[in-house]
Amino acid sequence: MEANKLNILIVDDEKDVVEVLKGSLSRKGYEVDGALSGEEALEILKKQETDLILLDIVMPGLKGTEVAKIVKEKYPHTKIMVVTAFPKESEALTQENITEGLFIKPFKLKELYTKLEEIMRPQETADTQHQEEIKTRVIFIKAGLLFVEPSHEIYQFLRQQFQQLASRGQHYDIDVANDETALFRKLAISEPDIVIFEESYLHSLDVRVPSRILLFSQKTKEIISFNLSSTLSDFNEMEKLIEKIRTLCIQNGLLEIR
């Protein structure tokens, strides 16, 4: 199905979301641009014609709800589809008929493709839908994590927090090593993708330990340190750790597409 004339603008403050969608939609034949903020999106709209915007709602600075209202006022022919993890934030836009649809993160790319064609090429989609089958593809993060020298209480807390991320498309195999000997034993057994040291413990070790890890385990891609004890009492620190690991997984291609 050809879609060469259609221009889509992806607006999301998560760079990896923009890059994944740009790549996927470009391969489908769309002309795709990306913006990491509402302000950047409005600047792009000033310079070029856009058929449809895939719009996140919760972003720093100008919120997606504000962007949608500005777009409908200044560019009434541009269609808007909301893509968000917080659907309640966009309820007012739906009630005011400002948007064409809603996708809740994480979502299946097949459903996104189908909806785009329904919006942009309604008649063509109706005529050809029975002829074309688009494979369902869902992008997951999949990685092994080895935490080094957290207390038992902190490790159990971290394990619980990371296991809960499965509902957000992040699947982690979690393990722990309580000292340097256990660390190299676990490296031999499980070969984790990312090793996370308790910050204070790493500082007490020989500075050559990280390089020894990379030589010992060919699968291990990243070694980081973090104040793991702070995650137990500070939600923001826990979120920082989750985001840091998620970013490293994306950078190292620790993704699984089903």
Buried (B, 14 or more C-beta within 10 A) or exposed (E): BEBEEBBBBBBBBBEBBBBBBBEBBEEBEBBBBBBBBBEBBBEBBEEEEBBBBBBBBBBEEBBBBBBBBBBBEEBEEBBBBBBBBEBEBBEEBBEEEBBBBBBEBBBBBBEBBBBBBBBBBEEBBEEEEEEEEBEEEEBBBBBBBBBBBBEEEBBEBBBEBBBEBEEBBBBBBBBBBBEBEBBBEBBEEBBBBBBBBBBEBBEEBEEEBBEBBEEEBEEBBBBBBBEBBBBBEEEEBBEBBBEBBBEBBBEEEBBEEE
